[in-house]
């Protein structure tokens, strides 16, 4: 990976699945200057497709293990926390 790439780009390249990055790039170019609502709807479908893949669950489980994720007392979870909880329910601890 070229050192001249900005840090955020290098981080994405190191931590994101190539197929997900390719889909993101395709969506950006497809909807550039187009209908915003249609772009968001297609992005939602693409995101749902990628977060339900086995490697996404594996990544979420690893992140949960690293962060020792805890469920807040309110019981309200963000979407990312829900994915992590589904991927690694034994890691999530109630507070």
WOKAHU-V101751 format. One record per residue. N is the residue number from 1. PHI is phi in whole degrees, -180 to 180 (NA if undefined). BURIAL is + if it has 16 or more other ideal C-beta (glycine too) atoms within 10 Angstrom, else -. D_CENTER is the distance of its C-alpha to the mean C-alpha in whole Angstrom. Layout:
# WOKAHU-V101751
n: [N	N]
phi: [PHI	PHI]
burial: [BURIAL	BURIAL]
d_center: [D_CENTER	D_CENTER]
This chain:
# WOKAHU-V101751
n: [1	2	3	4	5	6	7	8	9	10	11	12	13	14	15	16	17	18	19	20	21	22	23	24	25	26	27	28	29	30	31	32	33	34	35	36	37	38	39	40	41	42	43	44	45	46	47	48	49	50	51	52	53	54	55	56	57	58	59	60	61	62	63	64	65	66	67	68	69	70	71	72	73	74	75	76	77	78	79	80	81	82	83	84	85	86	87	88	89	90	91	92	93	94	95]
phi: [NA	-64	-66	-75	-67	-60	-52	-60	-68	-62	-63	-61	-63	-79	-114	-109	-67	-56	-65	-67	-65	-64	-65	-62	-62	-60	-65	-60	-69	-66	-104	-59	77	-101	-76	-63	-64	-64	-62	-65	-64	-68	-64	-61	-63	-66	-63	-60	-60	-79	-76	-97	-77	-56	-71	-69	-64	-65	-65	-66	-63	-64	-65	-66	-64	-66	-89	48	-55	-125	-82	-64	-57	-68	80	-85	-118	-75	-60	-63	-68	-64	-62	-63	-65	-69	-77	-143	-61	-75	-89	-73	-116	-82	-107]
burial: [-	-	-	-	-	-	-	-	-	-	-	-	-	-	-	-	-	-	-	+	-	-	+	+	-	-	+	-	-	-	-	-	-	-	-	-	-	-	+	-	-	+	-	-	-	-	+	-	-	-	+	-	-	-	-	+	+	-	+	+	+	-	+	+	-	-	-	-	+	-	-	-	-	-	-	-	-	-	-	-	+	-	+	+	+	-	+	+	-	-	+	+	-	-	-]
d_center: [22	24	25	25	22	20	18	15	15	16	13	11	13	14	10	8	10	13	13	9	11	14	13	12	15	17	16	17	20	21	20	22	25	24	24	21	21	20	18	16	16	16	12	12	13	11	8	9	11	8	6	10	11	13	11	7	10	12	9	8	12	13	11	13	16	16	16	18	16	19	19	21	24	24	21	19	15	12	10	7	11	12	9	10	14	14	13	15	18	21	19	18	22	23	25]
